[in-house]
Amino acid sequence: MSPILNAVSYAELLRLTLPEIAVAVAGLVLLALDLTALRRAALKLRFGVGALIGCVGCLIAAYLLLHAAVLGSLPEAMFVITPLTCIVQLALLGLAVLTLLLSTSMKFTANVGEYLALILFATVAMMFLVATQNLLLIFVALEFLSLSLYVLTGFDKQSRQSAEASLKYFLFGGMSAGFLLFGMSLLYGVSGSIELPKIAAAVSGPALDPLLLVALVMVAIGFGFKVAAAPFHLWAPDAYQGAPTVSAGFIASSSKVASFFVFGQVVMVGLAGAAGHGAYRGYAPGWVPVLCVMAALSMVVGNLAAIAQTSVRRLLAYSAIGHAGYMLLGLIAHTPMGTAALLYYVITYALATLGAFGALGSLEAEGVDKIADLAGLYRRAPGLSLCMLVFLLSLAGIPPLAGFFGKFYIFAAALQAEPHLGLLWLVLLAVAMSAVSLYYYLRVLKQIYVVDGARDAPAIQVSLVTRVTVWVLAALVVVLGCAPGLLLRWIGA
């Protein structure tokens, strides 16, 4: 390549990656500032200043994404910016801002700069992850994200649970990365390319290569771990319970959005010709029947196991496994309606989950961990209790909250995907498991609103920033439920 073309390529690369650069620079600035000028400042001040710098970096990145000049692509599908990827990246930036704001009241670490910088670096990795259709960059970005999340999980050095959760997350993550890399190498061997559009052209045909079937299973295993789908979910309960609350919320929200989007890119763009069918009495080999099995297992295992939990965090972890099964329905549909339903579902789920973990984080000082510890919470923190009501009922799929419309839309997309209601069996299972989930969410709300706590228990003091952030998350869940078109029209456009 000539020097002129090289210069053009690098200029285009710089132009397209300006949002990621803005977030990365913000992370480096807050890290340097915390280690120098703010080194001996109060913990609250350090968290506040660091979060402010991080939020400014994310807002600058959002402005650059909204600017039409950043749209474009690089050769070999290394970096592809479209209106759809911009929506997902904006959602990731919004979740990062909310996570940074929730972290301002945390007291579990004195390494403020490192912690906040890792949140921003993980966000950068997710932004790269959703903006590429190249297997090599997908794997590199996914591992960059995973390494950041491993450290965030084990960041509470005084907690044995945090260290254990981080180690389990790392070991399972390393194993899943091996499966994913092996599957990607087989895809390259079958197609001769690492670009998703070229892979799609090479693997389409009436008969599937046996090596391609092995690759499909390997890729499904690798991404199944990332999205916490059964039977690859074993890391999730320990990670959600042992990680610092903000870290757990970040893992449950932002990483889920990015992982499902890139999973959809791989199967719906790269493997479009090898979908197969998962219809009852209409089975055909491909990645759709594999995801049907994963979805069914996730819904059953996640929801039934959640009933037996006594810890709120572990309950949310098993709930997340069940929700992963519902989200897989959007991939199984592999239609424009299914894609829109999946994006709406995963974004609104992320808001509700981050809000629930934010509310739990504000209760850490009170020693709240088990469901029984929430008894009489409405007396001690009425505003926080109302927000928890909104988040849990949305996760259960109760109208008029966002979770209801997300489930309705994704179930409708799955029903229309196969002729003669071929996926009716899977949708009926999803509806039944949604009814089960309502039971264990109501168990939590019963403790908050029905069971009386100690009459002399003092009111719970929540910082202003945390309180406002949780209220904003609750308001978004309500607004997007009452007016889902606000998000769906944007996605559909």
Buried (B, 14 or more C-beta within 10 A) or exposed (E): EEEEEEEEEEEBEEEBBBBBBBBBBBBBBBBEBBEEEBEEBEEBEBBBBBBBBBBBBBBBBBEBBEEEEBBEBBEBBBBBBEEBBBBBBBBBBBBBBBBBBBBBBBEBBEBBBBBBBBBBBBBBBBBBBBBBBBBBBBBBBBBBBBBBBBBBBBBBEEBEEBBBBBBBBBEBBEBBBEBBBBBBBBBBEBBEBBBBBBBBEBBEEEEBBEEBBBBBBBBBBBBBBBBBBBEBBBBBBBBBBBBBBBBBBBBBBBBBBBBBBBBBBBBBBBBBBBBBBBBBEEBEBBBBBBBBBBBBBBBBBBBBBBEEBEBBBBBBBBBBBBBBBBBBBBBBBBBEBBBBBBBBBBBBBBBBBBBBBBBBBBBBEBEBBBBEBBBBBBBBBEBBBBBBBBBBBBBBBBEEBBBBBBBBBBBBBBBBBBEEBBBBBBBEBBEEBBEBBBEBBBBBBEBBBEEEBEEEEEEBEBBEBBBEBBBBBBBBBBBBBEBBEEBBEBBBE
